Amino acid sequence: MLELHYSDGYVVTTDAVADAVMRYAKTLAEQKASDLITVPISTTEGAATSSMLIGPASQLYTTPHTGFSVRLDDESAVMDLLSRNDRLVHPPASVGEYPYEEDDPWFEESF
């Protein structure tokens, strides 16, 4: 488990989540963009979630957590963060004004 330091405090989360947040924050900073994310965290009351706005001005860092923690289901959060990161690094190709070719049965001359 890692402490993900954000603003004046920190949240406790899995290594995989913290690594995905850091990777996504780096990509957002490079793109001069920001995003609101939600990640699973460990609290003294049990598992919870935390939302945070990350972007170019975010000052994030991680440190090992040696205190109490609960087991977190982090797979969907990690996949979401990696997917968001991938969409920034490799944006989808845009569809042209006329997506159909002349030999396509859906093509109409009336464009």
C-alpha positions in Angstrom: 0.0 0.0 0.0 1.1 3.5 -0.7 0.2 6.9 0.6 -0.8 9.1 -2.3 -0.1 12.7 -1.2 -2.5 15.2 -2.6 -2.9 18.9 -1.5 -2.4 19.0 2.3 -3.1 15.4 3.0 -2.9 11.9 1.6 -5.0 8.8 0.9 -4.0 5.2 1.2 -4.4 3.1 -1.9 -2.8 0.2 -3.7 0.5 0.4 -5.4 -1.2 -0.2 -8.8 -3.7 2.6 -8.3 -1.1 5.0 -7.1 1.1 4.2 -10.1 -1.8 4.6 -12.5 -2.7 8.0 -10.9 0.9 9.2 -11.2 1.1 8.1 -14.9 -2.2 9.7 -15.8 -1.2 12.9 -13.9 2.0 13.1 -15.9 0.2 12.7 -19.2 -2.4 15.3 -18.2 0.4 17.8 -17.3 2.1 17.2 -20.7 -1.2 17.8 -22.4 -2.0 20.9 -20.2 -5.3 19.2 -19.3 -7.1 18.2 -16.1 -9.6 15.5 -15.1 -11.7 14.4 -12.1 -10.8 10.9 -11.0 -12.2 8.5 -8.4 -10.0 5.9 -6.7 -10.5 3.3 -4.1 -8.9 4.1 -0.7 -8.3 2.4 2.6 -9.7 4.2 5.7 -9.9 3.2 9.4 -13.6 2.5 8.7 -12.9 0.2 5.7 -12.8 0.6 2.0 -14.0 3.9 0.5 -13.5 6.1 -2.6 -11.9 9.4 -3.0 -12.4 11.9 -5.9 -9.6 14.3 -6.8 -9.0 16.8 -9.6 -5.6 16.2 -11.2 -3.9 18.3 -13.8 -0.8 20.4 -14.7 -0.7 22.1 -11.3 -1.1 18.9 -9.2 1.7 18.2 -6.9 1.4 14.5 -6.2 3.9 12.1 -4.7 3.8 8.7 -3.0 5.4 7.2 0.1 5.1 3.7 1.6 2.3 3.1 4.0 3.1 1.0 7.0 0.0 1.5 9.1 -3.4 -0.2 9.0 -5.0 -0.8 5.7 -7.9 -2.9 4.2 -7.8 -4.9 1.1 -9.1 -2.9 -1.9 -10.6 -4.1 -5.2 -8.6 -1.9 -7.5 -8.8 -3.6 -10.9 -11.6 -1.4 -12.4 -10.0 1.8 -11.1 -6.6 0.9 -12.6 -8.1 -0.1 -15.9 -10.1 3.2 -16.0 -7.0 5.3 -15.3 -4.9 3.4 -17.8 -7.7 3.7 -20.4 -7.9 7.5 -19.8 -4.2 7.8 -20.1 -4.1 5.8 -23.3 -6.8 8.0 -24.9 -4.7 11.0 -24.2 -1.5 9.5 -25.6 -3.3 7.9 -28.6 -6.4 9.9 -29.4 -9.0 8.2 -31.6 -8.9 9.1 -35.3 -11.5 11.7 -36.1 -14.2 10.8 -38.6 -14.2 13.0 -41.7 -17.1 15.2 -42.8 -18.3 12.4 -45.1 -17.5 9.0 -43.6 -18.8 7.0 -46.5 -17.1 6.2 -49.8 -18.8 6.4 -53.1 -18.9 2.6 -53.5 -20.5 2.2 -50.0 -24.3 1.4 -50.2 -25.0 4.2 -47.7 -23.3 6.9 -49.8 -25.7 9.4 -51.2 -24.9 11.9 -54.0 -27.0 14.5 -52.2 -24.2 15.5 -49.8 
